[in-house]
Amino acid sequence: MGAALATCGVRIEHATAIGALFSGIADGDAEELILEVVSTAADDSRGVRPSGFKEAQQLQVNKLSTESGFEALSLRYSEAVRATWPDDYRFQASKRSWRASIAFAPDKAYVLQMATRAEERSEDAVKWDLEDAKSAGSYAHRFNLYSREHAREAGEAVDELPCVKVAAPVACRVVKTSFPALLPVGAYCTLWPYSDPEVRKFVFNGCQDFVELAQAFFHHSAFSSNGKELVCDIQGVEEEDGSLLLIDPCLLRPSKLTVGALLKGAAKEEKEREDLAVCLGPVVNVAADKFDMLHPKCTSLCKAFDPKRCTVKRKVGVCGLDISCGLARH
Ligand SMILES: [Zn+2]
Protein backbone atom coordinates (compact mmCIF):
# COMPACT_ATOMS: atom_id res chain seq x y z
CA MET A 1 0.00 0.00 0.00
CA GLY A 2 2.65 2.46 1.06
CA ALA A 3 4.77 1.77 -1.99
CA ALA A 4 1.82 2.04 -4.35
CA LEU A 5 0.79 5.31 -2.86
CA ALA A 6 4.30 6.67 -2.96
CA THR A 7 4.42 6.16 -6.71
CA CYS A 8 1.44 8.39 -7.23
CA GLY A 9 2.68 11.15 -5.00
CA VAL A 10 0.19 10.94 -2.17
CA ARG A 11 1.33 11.86 1.28
CA ILE A 12 1.96 8.49 2.81
CA GLU A 13 1.67 9.46 6.44
CA HIS A 14 -1.76 10.95 5.76
CA ALA A 15 -2.94 7.97 3.76
CA THR A 16 -1.64 5.40 6.21
CA ALA A 17 -3.10 7.12 9.21
CA ILE A 18 -6.70 7.27 8.07
CA GLY A 19 -6.78 4.81 5.20
CA ALA A 20 -7.75 7.53 2.75
CA LEU A 21 -6.24 7.71 -0.69
CA PHE A 22 -7.27 11.33 -0.71
CA SER A 23 -9.89 13.49 0.86
CA GLY A 24 -10.18 15.80 -2.11
CA ILE A 25 -11.68 19.22 -2.02
CA ALA A 26 -13.14 18.65 1.42
CA ASP A 27 -9.69 19.25 2.89
CA GLY A 28 -8.66 21.75 0.28
CA ASP A 29 -6.16 19.28 -1.17
CA ALA A 30 -5.02 19.74 -4.73
CA GLU A 31 -5.60 16.07 -5.55
CA GLU A 32 -8.62 15.30 -7.63
CA LEU A 33 -10.40 12.58 -9.49
CA ILE A 34 -13.13 13.12 -12.07
CA LEU A 35 -15.08 10.29 -13.69
CA GLU A 36 -17.42 10.36 -16.63
CA VAL A 37 -20.36 7.95 -16.63
CA VAL A 38 -20.30 5.95 -19.86
CA SER A 39 -22.98 3.35 -19.17
CA THR A 40 -25.90 2.91 -16.82
CA ALA A 41 -27.01 -0.33 -18.48
CA ALA A 42 -27.27 -2.16 -15.17
CA ASP A 43 -30.10 0.14 -14.12
CA ASP A 44 -32.32 -1.65 -16.65
CA SER A 45 -33.38 -4.39 -14.30
CA ARG A 46 -36.18 -4.33 -11.78
CA GLY A 47 -34.20 -6.12 -9.12
CA VAL A 48 -31.43 -3.56 -8.82
CA ARG A 49 -30.96 -0.53 -6.67
CA PRO A 50 -30.23 2.08 -9.35
CA SER A 51 -27.20 4.29 -9.26
CA GLY A 52 -29.03 7.58 -9.71
CA PHE A 53 -26.46 8.71 -12.28
CA LYS A 54 -26.91 9.48 -15.94
CA GLU A 55 -24.74 8.69 -18.92
CA ALA A 56 -22.25 11.44 -19.85
CA GLN A 57 -22.53 12.86 -16.33
CA GLN A 58 -19.20 13.93 -14.85
CA LEU A 59 -18.65 12.94 -11.25
CA GLN A 60 -16.19 14.63 -8.99
CA VAL A 61 -14.90 12.23 -6.37
CA ASN A 62 -14.61 14.07 -3.07
CA LYS A 63 -13.05 11.33 -1.05
CA LEU A 64 -11.55 7.95 -1.68
CA SER A 65 -10.52 5.55 1.04
CA THR A 66 -9.61 1.95 1.53
CA GLU A 67 -11.86 0.10 3.96
CA SER A 68 -10.94 -2.94 5.98
CA GLY A 69 -14.62 -3.85 5.74
CA PHE A 70 -14.26 -4.32 1.98
CA GLU A 71 -11.85 -7.21 2.33
CA ALA A 72 -14.58 -9.63 1.25
CA LEU A 73 -14.67 -7.99 -2.18
CA SER A 74 -11.15 -9.14 -2.93
CA LEU A 75 -11.40 -12.72 -1.65
CA ARG A 76 -12.57 -13.90 -5.07
CA TYR A 77 -9.21 -12.93 -6.50
CA SER A 78 -6.98 -14.90 -4.19
CA GLU A 79 -4.98 -17.56 -6.03
CA ALA A 80 -6.66 -20.42 -4.23
CA VAL A 81 -10.14 -19.20 -5.08
CA ARG A 82 -9.39 -18.23 -8.67
CA ALA A 83 -8.14 -21.74 -9.33
CA THR A 84 -11.59 -23.13 -8.64
CA TRP A 85 -13.47 -20.80 -11.00
CA PRO A 86 -13.74 -20.48 -14.77
CA ASP A 87 -10.97 -18.82 -16.69
CA ASP A 88 -12.79 -15.64 -17.60
CA TYR A 89 -12.64 -11.97 -16.75
CA ARG A 90 -15.37 -11.86 -14.15
CA PHE A 91 -13.81 -14.58 -12.04
CA GLN A 92 -10.16 -13.92 -12.70
CA ALA A 93 -9.52 -10.19 -13.15
CA SER A 94 -8.52 -8.84 -9.76
CA LYS A 95 -9.75 -5.42 -8.75
CA ARG A 96 -9.06 -2.82 -6.14
CA SER A 97 -12.00 -1.39 -4.25
CA TRP A 98 -12.33 1.96 -2.53
CA ARG A 99 -15.10 3.72 -0.70
CA ALA A 100 -15.89 6.90 -2.55
CA SER A 101 -17.99 9.95 -1.95
CA ILE A 102 -19.22 11.95 -4.91
CA ALA A 103 -19.87 15.69 -4.94
CA PHE A 104 -23.19 15.14 -6.74
CA ALA A 105 -24.54 12.96 -3.89
CA PRO A 106 -22.58 13.85 -0.74
CA ASP A 107 -24.95 12.08 1.63
CA LYS A 108 -24.27 8.70 0.03
CA ALA A 109 -21.23 6.52 -0.37
CA TYR A 110 -20.16 4.37 -3.29
CA VAL A 111 -17.72 1.62 -4.04
CA LEU A 112 -15.26 2.36 -6.80
CA GLN A 113 -13.65 -0.69 -8.40
CA MET A 114 -10.72 -0.60 -10.79
CA ALA A 115 -9.02 -3.62 -12.34
CA THR A 116 -5.50 -4.17 -11.08
CA ARG A 117 -4.08 -4.88 -14.53
CA ALA A 118 -4.09 -2.08 -17.08
CA GLU A 119 -5.34 -4.30 -19.90
CA GLU A 120 -8.48 -5.10 -17.92
CA ARG A 121 -9.42 -1.46 -17.38
CA SER A 122 -11.29 -1.40 -20.69
CA GLU A 123 -14.82 -0.52 -21.73
CA ASP A 124 -15.42 -4.07 -22.96
CA ALA A 125 -14.35 -5.52 -19.62
CA VAL A 126 -16.52 -3.30 -17.42
CA LYS A 127 -19.51 -4.14 -19.60
CA TRP A 128 -19.31 -7.61 -18.10
CA ASP A 129 -19.37 -6.16 -14.59
CA LEU A 130 -22.60 -4.35 -15.47
CA GLU A 131 -24.01 -7.37 -17.25
CA ASP A 132 -23.55 -9.63 -14.24
CA ALA A 133 -25.14 -7.09 -11.90
CA LYS A 134 -28.05 -6.65 -14.30
CA SER A 135 -28.58 -10.40 -14.67
CA ALA A 136 -28.33 -10.96 -10.92
CA GLY A 137 -30.85 -8.15 -10.53
CA SER A 138 -33.23 -9.93 -12.87
CA TYR A 139 -32.91 -13.11 -10.84
CA ALA A 140 -33.47 -11.08 -7.68
CA HIS A 141 -36.63 -9.61 -9.16
CA ARG A 142 -37.96 -13.05 -10.02
CA PHE A 143 -37.06 -14.29 -6.57
CA ASN A 144 -38.76 -11.34 -4.86
CA LEU A 145 -41.92 -11.87 -6.89
CA TYR A 146 -41.95 -15.55 -6.00
CA SER A 147 -41.27 -14.85 -2.35
CA ARG A 148 -44.15 -12.37 -2.15
CA GLU A 149 -46.52 -14.73 -3.94
CA HIS A 150 -45.56 -17.56 -1.64
CA ALA A 151 -46.15 -15.40 1.43
CA ARG A 152 -49.47 -14.20 0.06
CA GLU A 153 -50.64 -17.75 -0.53
CA ALA A 154 -49.61 -18.65 3.00
CA GLY A 155 -51.69 -15.76 4.31
CA GLU A 156 -48.65 -13.84 5.52
CA ALA A 157 -48.12 -10.09 5.33
CA VAL A 158 -46.14 -9.18 2.24
CA ASP A 159 -45.64 -5.45 2.68
CA GLU A 160 -42.58 -5.77 4.86
CA LEU A 161 -41.22 -8.94 3.39
CA PRO A 162 -37.42 -8.75 3.10
CA CYS A 163 -36.19 -8.79 -0.49
CA VAL A 164 -32.97 -9.11 -2.44
CA LYS A 165 -31.61 -6.16 -4.40
CA VAL A 166 -28.42 -5.80 -6.37
CA ALA A 167 -26.51 -2.53 -6.39
CA ALA A 168 -26.41 -1.34 -10.03
CA PRO A 169 -22.94 -0.19 -10.99
CA VAL A 170 -22.28 2.47 -13.59
CA ALA A 171 -19.32 2.18 -15.92
CA CYS A 172 -17.06 5.20 -15.70
CA ARG A 173 -14.00 6.53 -17.52
CA VAL A 174 -11.37 8.51 -15.68
CA VAL A 175 -11.16 11.97 -17.23
CA LYS A 176 -8.97 13.73 -14.70
CA THR A 177 -6.76 12.22 -12.03
CA SER A 178 -4.07 12.91 -9.51
CA PHE A 179 -3.41 9.17 -9.23
CA PRO A 180 -2.12 8.05 -12.63
CA ALA A 181 -0.72 4.76 -11.33
CA LEU A 182 -3.91 3.48 -9.71
CA LEU A 183 -6.58 5.41 -11.60
CA PRO A 184 -5.11 6.65 -14.89
CA VAL A 185 -6.86 8.91 -17.37
CA GLY A 186 -8.79 6.86 -19.94
CA ALA A 187 -9.13 3.82 -17.69
CA TYR A 188 -12.57 2.33 -17.14
CA CYS A 189 -13.92 1.45 -13.72
CA THR A 190 -17.22 0.79 -11.99
CA LEU A 191 -19.01 2.79 -9.34
CA TRP A 192 -21.53 0.96 -7.17
CA PRO A 193 -24.28 2.62 -5.10
CA TYR A 194 -23.36 0.93 -1.86
CA SER A 195 -23.08 3.02 1.29
CA ASP A 196 -22.29 0.43 3.92
CA PRO A 197 -18.63 0.35 5.00
CA GLU A 198 -18.65 -3.45 5.12
CA VAL A 199 -19.25 -6.25 2.68
CA ARG A 200 -20.20 -9.65 4.03
CA LYS A 201 -20.00 -12.91 2.15
CA PHE A 202 -23.32 -14.76 2.15
CA VAL A 203 -22.70 -17.55 -0.35
CA PHE A 204 -19.10 -17.91 -1.41
CA ASN A 205 -17.18 -21.05 -0.53
CA GLY A 206 -19.37 -23.00 1.83
CA CYS A 207 -17.81 -21.56 4.99
CA GLN A 208 -20.34 -18.79 5.51
CA ASP A 209 -23.03 -18.72 8.17
CA PHE A 210 -26.33 -19.92 6.75
CA VAL A 211 -28.38 -16.85 5.83
CA GLU A 212 -31.86 -18.02 4.82
CA LEU A 213 -32.66 -15.25 2.37
CA ALA A 214 -29.31 -15.49 0.59
CA GLN A 215 -29.50 -19.27 0.40
CA ALA A 216 -33.06 -19.26 -0.91
CA PHE A 217 -32.04 -16.69 -3.54
CA PHE A 218 -29.03 -18.78 -4.56
CA HIS A 219 -31.19 -21.85 -5.08
CA HIS A 220 -33.99 -19.92 -6.77
CA SER A 221 -31.62 -18.30 -9.26
CA ALA A 222 -30.47 -21.75 -10.39
CA PHE A 223 -34.06 -22.93 -10.45
CA SER A 224 -35.44 -20.00 -12.44
CA SER A 225 -32.62 -20.21 -14.99
CA ASN A 226 -33.63 -23.83 -15.52
CA GLY A 227 -30.26 -24.85 -14.19
CA LYS A 228 -28.32 -22.95 -16.83
CA GLU A 229 -26.88 -20.18 -14.70
CA LEU A 230 -25.82 -19.75 -11.14
CA VAL A 231 -25.45 -16.50 -9.21
CA CYS A 232 -22.18 -16.91 -7.36
CA ASP A 233 -20.24 -14.92 -4.80
CA ILE A 234 -23.36 -13.55 -3.15
CA GLN A 235 -22.10 -10.75 -0.93
CA GLY A 236 -23.24 -7.44 0.44
CA VAL A 237 -25.09 -6.21 3.47
CA GLU A 238 -28.17 -7.23 5.43
CA GLU A 239 -30.25 -4.11 5.88
CA GLU A 240 -32.38 -3.14 8.85
CA ASP A 241 -35.53 -4.75 7.49
CA GLY A 242 -33.72 -8.00 6.76
CA SER A 243 -33.39 -7.30 3.03
CA LEU A 244 -30.11 -7.95 1.29
CA LEU A 245 -28.26 -5.45 -0.88
CA LEU A 246 -25.76 -7.35 -3.01
CA ILE A 247 -22.64 -6.04 -4.65
CA ASP A 248 -20.52 -7.50 -7.44
CA PRO A 249 -22.17 -10.92 -7.77
CA CYS A 250 -20.79 -13.24 -10.45
CA LEU A 251 -22.85 -15.14 -12.98
CA LEU A 252 -21.63 -18.60 -13.83
CA ARG A 253 -22.75 -19.02 -17.43
CA PRO A 254 -22.24 -21.84 -19.88
CA SER A 255 -20.76 -19.53 -22.50
CA LYS A 256 -18.06 -18.44 -20.12
CA LEU A 257 -16.87 -21.88 -19.22
CA THR A 258 -13.72 -23.35 -20.59
CA VAL A 259 -12.70 -26.95 -20.71
CA GLY A 260 -9.66 -26.09 -18.64
CA ALA A 261 -11.84 -24.73 -15.88
CA LEU A 262 -14.02 -27.80 -15.90
CA LEU A 263 -11.02 -30.02 -15.55
CA LYS A 264 -9.57 -28.23 -12.60
CA GLY A 265 -11.68 -30.39 -10.33
CA ALA A 266 -11.01 -34.10 -10.12
CA ALA A 267 -8.78 -35.81 -12.65
CA LYS A 268 -10.79 -37.48 -15.36
CA GLU A 269 -10.23 -40.19 -17.85
CA GLU A 270 -9.67 -39.09 -21.42
CA LYS A 271 -13.06 -40.33 -22.59
CA GLU A 272 -14.77 -38.51 -19.78
CA ARG A 273 -12.90 -35.35 -20.69
CA GLU A 274 -14.26 -35.54 -24.19
CA ASP A 275 -17.75 -36.03 -22.87
CA LEU A 276 -17.32 -33.12 -20.52
CA ALA A 277 -16.27 -30.90 -23.36
CA VAL A 278 -19.36 -31.91 -25.32
CA CYS A 279 -21.51 -31.20 -22.29
CA LEU A 280 -20.39 -27.64 -21.87
CA GLY A 281 -23.92 -26.40 -22.41
CA PRO A 282 -25.31 -26.13 -18.92
CA VAL A 283 -23.35 -24.45 -16.23
CA VAL A 284 -24.59 -27.14 -13.91
CA ASN A 285 -21.86 -29.48 -14.99
CA VAL A 286 -19.25 -27.41 -13.29
CA ALA A 287 -21.66 -26.22 -10.64
CA ALA A 288 -23.19 -29.52 -9.62
CA ASP A 289 -20.58 -30.23 -7.00
CA LYS A 290 -20.42 -26.62 -5.92
CA PHE A 291 -24.17 -26.46 -5.45
CA ASP A 292 -24.17 -28.92 -2.57
CA MET A 293 -21.15 -27.33 -0.97
CA LEU A 294 -22.56 -23.81 -1.20
CA HIS A 295 -26.12 -24.77 -0.38
CA PRO A 296 -25.84 -27.61 2.15
CA LYS A 297 -29.51 -27.55 3.07
CA CYS A 298 -32.68 -26.00 1.77
CA THR A 299 -34.71 -23.23 3.35
CA SER A 300 -38.44 -23.57 3.81
CA LEU A 301 -38.91 -21.36 0.75
CA CYS A 302 -36.73 -23.65 -1.38
CA LYS A 303 -38.98 -26.53 -0.49
CA ALA A 304 -41.89 -24.69 -2.06
CA PHE A 305 -40.31 -24.22 -5.49
CA ASP A 306 -37.95 -27.18 -5.72
CA PRO A 307 -38.99 -29.71 -3.09
CA LYS A 308 -36.78 -32.47 -4.43
CA ARG A 309 -33.80 -30.17 -4.71
CA CYS A 310 -33.14 -31.40 -8.20
CA THR A 311 -32.74 -28.09 -10.01
CA VAL A 312 -29.10 -28.52 -10.67
CA LYS A 313 -28.54 -32.24 -10.62
CA ARG A 314 -31.26 -33.26 -13.01
CA LYS A 315 -30.12 -30.98 -15.80
CA VAL A 316 -28.29 -32.30 -18.79
CA GLY A 317 -25.92 -30.85 -21.29
CA VAL A 318 -26.64 -29.58 -24.75
CA CYS A 319 -25.70 -33.09 -25.76
CA GLY A 320 -28.60 -34.35 -23.68
CA LEU A 321 -26.49 -37.14 -22.26
CA ASP A 322 -26.75 -36.71 -18.56
CA ILE A 323 -25.40 -40.18 -17.93
CA SER A 324 -22.47 -40.20 -20.30
CA CYS A 325 -21.08 -36.92 -19.04
CA GLY A 326 -21.05 -38.44 -15.61
CA LEU A 327 -21.88 -35.31 -13.68
CA ALA A 328 -25.62 -35.46 -13.39
CA ARG A 329 -25.59 -37.54 -10.27
CA HIS A 330 -28.57 -38.09 -8.10
ZN1 LIG B 1 -32.53 -24.88 -1.55
Residues whose N, C-alpha, C, O or C-beta is under 5 A from the ligand:
A	BS01	ZN	Q215 H219 K297 C298 T299 C302
